Amino acid sequence: MTISMSNRCDLTYTTLYNDLIKEVFSFTFELWVARNLWDERYESYSIIENGKMLSNVSIFKTDMLVCGQPVRAHQFGAVATRKSERGKGLSRLLMEHVLNKYPDTPAFLGANDSVTDFYPHFGFRPVQTYRPVIDVEINNSNSKIKCHPDDDIVQKVLYGKREFSNILDSVNTQPVKMCQMLTNSLYKDHIFYLPGCEAIIIARQKNNILFLSDVFSPKQISFIKLCKHLPFFGISRVEFGFCPDWIGVTPCWEPLNEPYFIRGDWNLPEHFRFPVLSET
């Protein structure tokens, strides 16, 4: 059985890829591909027969900071097999192929509850992740300046970011963050520009809770300053989608009930969260 691989925006391949992803996950990467964001960092491995992609495993070659130290890791994603082809060992074949190709590279992935027994077969082990939270009063009357991912200011600030967490962060996942902003309903309608501090935030409010998924800033910015410019009212709690030490926050850490797996040597801190906008 032949395994195909692509690490670029190849129209023929991406058409087959999107067809599989749509069937399994009910969305596609069309907007991401149309912007030519698929580059050599993102590798898709698949089994194609009779002009149809049957199964896929993808990795993104992620440059991480773990306790301030650089780590090259592979984030696995888009592990998908058509319903009609399941039970034939296709995902297993692809996982083994990728891991044999990169046997010593640390790897990680987020999973759903239905497949938590699958990944330990390949040397992955579960790891506890946490939600950083802080109690803070935010009552601002600032007008919201909503943005689209394609806006020049979003691109400028996203690719100009130079400050990262010393707990755990990713430094080269701008294409992945663009994909999330383009396709994920939790983010795409919640992108705002804060002219007072030249930052972009991805944030949404539910009752008294602000879900602050990410902050892009080309320079060091403190949460104290950020709070003055957040266009939200009636907030008493902020939940972060990233480790917020780089904006001067020492949060409380609440355990997350979200299956996460790692493989290889990581030397992880006691409490951390993988940045949600960098998830494939």
N, C-alpha and C positions, 0 to 999 in steps of 0.2 A: 504494500500500500504506500503510495507516494505522499510525502508531506511537502506542501508548498509553503513559501515564506515571502512576505512582503514587508518592507520598511520604508515605503514611500507612497505617495498618492498616485497609484496606478489605477486608472479608470476601470479597467476590466476586473481587476481583483477587488477593488473597493465596492463595486456593484454587487458582486457575489457576497462579500463580507456584510454589507448593509442588509441584504436580504436575509441572511442568517440571524443577524442581531435583531432585526425587526420581529422575526418569528419567535425568538426566544425571550427577548427582553422588552418588546413593544416600543422600541425607539430605534433611531438610526444615527450614524455619524455623518450624515450627508452635509450638514452645515459645517462641520469640522473639516471634512475633506474638501469642500468647496473653497475654503480659505487656505488650502495648501499647508495645513498644520501638521499633517502626518509626515514625519521625517524619520531619520535613521534611529532615533531614540526609541521609537515605537515599532516593535516587531510582532507581526501576526503570523502564527503557524497554523496551518489548516489542512484538512483533507477535502479535496475537491474531486467529485466524480460526476461524469455526464453533465458538465456545465453547472453543477450546483455544489455549494460549500456545505458539507455535512457536519463539520465540527471545527472548532477553533480554540486556541489558547494564545493570548497575547501577553507581552511584557512591555513595560516602559522602563528604560534604563535611567534610574533615578539617582541623582547626586544628593545624598542626605547629609545632614548634620546630626550626630548623635552625641549628646553631652559635649557639644562643641567640636567634635572630631569628624572629619569628612569620611563618609562611607558610600561607596558605590553599591547600590542594591537594585534588584529587579522587582518591580511591582507587577504581580500577575493580575490579569483582568480579562473580561470578555471570554470566560471559560464557558463555552456554549456548544451544545449538540442538539441537532434537530430531534424532536420527539420521536419521529419515525426511526431514528438511527441509534437511539439509546439502548444500552445493554450490550453493545458490541465492542466496548473497550476503546472507543475512539479517543475520548478525553484522556484516558490513561496513556495511550500511545503518544499523544502530543505532549503531555506533561513530562513523560520520561525522556522524550526527544529533547525538549528544551533544557531540562535539568542535566542531562548528559552533556549538552553543549556548553553549559555554564555551571559545572559542578561545584565550584568554590565561591560563587557569588551569593552573598546574602539575599534572601528574598522575603517578600511579605505580600499579604493579600487580605482583603475583607471578604467575608463569606456570608451566606444566609444559612438559616438553621437547617435547611434540608440537605446540605452537603458537608456538614461538619465532620462526618466520618470519612470523607473522601481524601482530604488533603494530608492527614497523618500518614497515609500510605507512601507519601513521597518525601518524608522527612520534615514536614511542617509540624509545628507544635503550637497549641493555642497560647495566647498571651492576653493578659488583662489590660485593657485600655481604659482611659478615664476622661471624664468631661470636666474641663476647667470652668469654674463658676465664681462669680463675685456678687455680693449684695451692694448695690449702689443706686442712689436716687438720680434719675435723669428726667428733667422736666423742661425741655427746650421747645421754643416756638419756631425754630428755624424751618424755613421752607425746604422741601425735598427737591434736590436736583437729580432727577432720574437719568440714568445712562444706559446705553446699549453697549454690548461687548465690542462692537466695531468702532465706537467713538474714539477719536484720536486721543482724547485725554485718558481713556481707559488703557489703551495700548501703551501710551507713554509711561504711565505710572506703574502698570503691571510689569513691563520689561525694565523699568528703571529701579525697581526695588532692590535695596542693598542691605537691609537689616533683616536678620533672621533669628529664630529661637536658638538658644544654646542648650535647650533641653532636647528637642527633636524637631526637625524641619526638613523641607525639601527646597532645593535652590534652583532647580532647572525644569520645573514642571509647568512653565507658563502655557505650553500647548494644552496640557491637561486641564488647567484652570479655565482656559478659553472654552474648551469643550463643555465643561460643567456650566459655565455661564451661558453658553448658547443653547443647551439642551435640557438642563435640569430645572424644573419648575420651582424648586426651592431657592434658586439663585437668580435665574435669568430676569425676573421681574423685580429684583430687589437690589439693584446696583445703583449706588448713589455717589455723587461727587461732593466732597466737603471743601469748598474753596478756602475756608479759613485756615485749613492746615494742609491743603494741597494733597489730600488723600482720597482714595476710592475705598468704599466699604461695600460689603455684601451683607446685608442685615435685614431682618424682618421681625416684626413685633407680634406677639400673641399675648393678649391681656397685659400683664405687668412684666413679661419676660421679653428681653431682646436677645434674639439669636444672632450673634455677631460671627458670621461664618469666616470672614477674612478681612484683612486690611492691607491695602497696597499703598505704600508711601515711598518716594525716592529718598527720603531722609529719615533720621531718627525722630520718632514722635512718641510722646507719652500718652498714656491712657487718660490722665488728668486733663490734658489739652484736648484730646479727642472727644471726651465727654461733653465739653462745652459746645462742640459743633455737631454732635449727633442729632439729626432731625427727628427726635422722638420725644414723646411726652407720656408720663405715667409709668416709667420704668423703675423697678426696684431690684431687678436681678438681670445679670448678663451671663449668658452661656456662650462660651467661645468654641469655635470650630478649629482651633489651633492652639498651640502652646503660647500663651501671651506674655512670657517673660520679656520679650524684646520690646514691648510697649510699657514695661515697668509694672506689670501686674503679678502679684503673688496670690494665686487663686486657691480656693478650696478644690479638691479633686474628688469627684464622685464617680464610682465605678460605672462603666457602660456595659449594658447587656447586648453587645454587638460582637459576634464572633470575628476574631482577628487571629491570623496565623503568621508565624515567622519561621524562617529556615536559615540555618547557619549561625555564625557568631555575630552578636549585636552589641553586647555590653549596654543594655538599655537602662535608663534611669528607673527609679521606683514608680514615678507617676509621669504619664505622658499621653499625648493624643496625636495620632497621625493627622495632618492637616486635611480637612474634609474636601476642600476644593482640589486637592492633588490626587484624589482617589480615582482610579480608572474603573 
